[in-house]
Amino acid sequence: MQADRAGLSVTELVRQRATSGKVTPKRGLADAQLLSELNRVGVNLNQIARALNRGGDRDPHHLDHVLGQLVAVLEHVGRRT
């Protein structure tokens, strides 16, 4: 059933279809955790990019660690789809 797949009640599914013509699935806890993890990795990458753009010291071990985290998160996302 569409409502179950979207994580919504039948009433909410019908309301969304009637008002906007589309259904926005409810986000689960796993989605919130994934978004939080992606945000954390993104902040780390942004800090590294700013340091490099200012001519700061390059720490290849830190960059490798952050990129490894990004790869792990993206692999996790790939397994969920």
VOBA-1610 file (N, C-alpha, C; in pm, whole numbers, padded with zeros to 5 digits, always signed):
BEGIN
Met+00084-00118+00000Met+00000+00000+00000Met+00088+00125+00000Gln+00051+00225-00075Gln+00131+00348-00088Gln+00151+00418+00045Ala+00049+00423+00125Ala+00060+00492+00254Ala+00165+00425+00341Asp+00167+00294+00345Asp+00267+00222+00424Asp+00408+00250+00374Arg+00427+00245+00242Arg+00560+00269+00185Arg+00609+00411+00215Ala+00516+00506+00221Ala+00553+00645+00248Ala+00563+00673+00398Gly+00523+00577+00481Gly+00527+00597+00625Gly+00418+00691+00673Leu+00307+00695+00601Leu+00197+00786+00632Leu+00069+00708+00657Ser-00024+00772+00726Ser-00156+00713+00739Ser-00229+00733+00605Val-00333+00656+00583Val-00411+00671+00460Val-00469+00811+00452Thr-00516+00861+00564Thr-00573+00996+00569Thr-00470+01101+00526Glu-00347+01091+00578Glu-00243+01187+00544Glu-00204+01176+00397Leu-00198+01054+00345Leu-00166+01034+00205Leu-00271+01102+00116Val-00399+01080+00147Val-00507+01141+00070Val-00502+01293+00082Arg-00477+01345+00203Arg-00470+01491+00223Arg-00360+01551+00136Gln-00242+01489+00137Gln-00130+01543+00058Gln-00161+01538-00091Arg-00220+01428-00135Arg-00255+01418-00277Arg-00358+01524-00315Ala-00456+01547-00229Ala-00563+01642-00259Ala-00513+01787-00258Thr-00422+01819-00168Thr-00378+01958-00156Thr-00264+01996-00250Ser-00171+01905-00272Ser-00055+01943-00355Ser-00036+01855-00478Gly-00105+01744-00481Gly-00091+01653-00594Gly+00028+01560-00584Lys+00107+01576-00478Lys+00221+01487-00459Lys+00228+01444-00313Val+00303+01337-00290Val+00314+01281-00156Val+00458+01298-00109Thr+00474+01353+00010Thr+00606+01367+00071Thr+00619+01262+00180Pro+00704+01161+00155Pro+00718+01054+00255Pro+00772+01108+00387Lys+00730+01043+00493Lys+00777+01077+00627Lys+00922+01031+00639Arg+01007+01116+00695Arg+01145+01078+00719Arg+01155+00994+00844Gly+01233+00889+00835Gly+01253+00804+00950Gly+01375+00848+01028Leu+01398+00783+01141Leu+01513+00812+01226Leu+01643+00785+01151Ala+01645+00680+01071Ala+01766+00647+00996Ala+01802+00760+00899Asp+01701+00821+00835Asp+01726+00933+00745Asp+01785+01051+00821Ala+01734+01079+00939Ala+01785+01190+01019Ala+01929+01164+01060Gln+01960+01040+01097Gln+02098+01008+01133Gln+02190+01019+01013Leu+02144+00976+00898Leu+02225+00984+00776Leu+02251+01130+00740Leu+02149+01214+00748Leu+02168+01356+00718Leu+02265+01420+00816Ser+02257+01382+00941Ser+02348+01434+01042Ser+02492+01394+01011Glu+02513+01269+00974Glu+02647+01220+00941Glu+02702+01289+00816Leu+02619+01303+00714Leu+02662+01373+00593Leu+02697+01519+00623Asn+02620+01582+00710Asn+02648+01719+00747Asn+02782+01730+00819Arg+02810+01635+00909Arg+02935+01637+00983Arg+03054+01622+00890Val+03045+01529+00795Val+03153+01509+00699Val+03168+01634+00611Gly+03057+01691+00571Gly+03062+01812+00488Gly+03129+01928+00560Val+03101+01944+00688Val+03164+02050+00767Val+03315+02029+00772Asn+03356+01903+00794Asn+03499+01873+00795Asn+03565+01906+00662Leu+03502+01868+00552Leu+03558+01899+00420Leu+03565+02050+00396Asn+03464+02121+00440Asn+03464+02266+00424Asn+03579+02330+00503Gln+03604+02282+00622Gln+03714+02336+00703Gln+03848+02308+00636Ile+03863+02189+00580Ile+03987+02155+00509Ile+04005+02245+00388Ala+03899+02266+00311Ala+03907+02351+00192Ala+03943+02494+00229Arg+03885+02547+00335Arg+03918+02683+00379Arg+04064+02695+00419Ala+04114+02595+00492Ala+04255+02597+00535Ala+04347+02593+00414Leu+04314+02508+00318Leu+04398+02498+00198Leu+04393+02627+00116Asn+04278+02690+00107Asn+04265+02814+00031Asn+04339+02930+00097Arg+04359+02923+00229Arg+04434+03027+00300Arg+04583+02998+00301Gly+04622+02888+00235Gly+04763+02851+00233Gly+04808+02782+00360Gly+04714+02729+00434Gly+04746+02662+00559Gly+04819+02531+00538Asp+04864+02475+00646Asp+04934+02347+00641Asp+04841+02239+00586Arg+04900+02155+00508Arg+04824+02042+00453Arg+04852+01920+00538Asp+04746+01862+00587Asp+04757+01741+00667Asp+04693+01629+00588Pro+04772+01556+00508Pro+04712+01453+00423Pro+04644+01342+00502His+04689+01317+00624His+04625+01212+00705His+04483+01252+00744His+04466+01380+00779His+04332+01428+00815His+04241+01424+00693Leu+04292+01469+00580Leu+04212+01468+00458Leu+04175+01325+00420Asp+04269+01233+00428Asp+04240+01093+00397Asp+04134+01037+00492His+04141+01075+00619His+04043+01027+00717His+03903+01078+00682Val+03892+01206+00652Val+03761+01266+00620Val+03706+01207+00491Leu+03792+01190+00390Leu+03746+01131+00265Leu+03703+00986+00286Gly+03772+00915+00373Gly+03732+00778+00407Gly+03594+00775+00471Gln+03567+00873+00558Gln+03435+00881+00620Gln+03328+00906+00515Leu+03359+00995+00420Leu+03263+01027+00315Leu+03233+00903+00231Val+03336+00830+00194Val+03318+00708+00116Val+03230+00608+00192Ala+03255+00593+00322Ala+03176+00499+00403Ala+03029+00540+00406Val+03002+00668+00423Val+02863+00715+00427Val+02797+00694+00292Leu+02867+00725+00184Leu+02809+00708+00051Leu+02785+00561+00018Glu+02874+00473+00064Glu+02851+00329+00044Glu+02727+00284+00120His+02709+00339+00240His+02590+00306+00320His+02464+00352+00246Val+02468+00470+00189Val+02353+00522+00113Val+02326+00432-00006Gly+02431+00390-00075Gly+02415+00304-00191Gly+02352+00170-00156Arg+02381+00118-00041Arg+02321-00009+00001Arg+02173+00007+00035Arg+02132+00128+00071Arg+01992+00150+00110Arg+01901+00171-00010Thr+01957+00203-00125Thr+01871+00232-00242Thr+01848+00110-00325
//
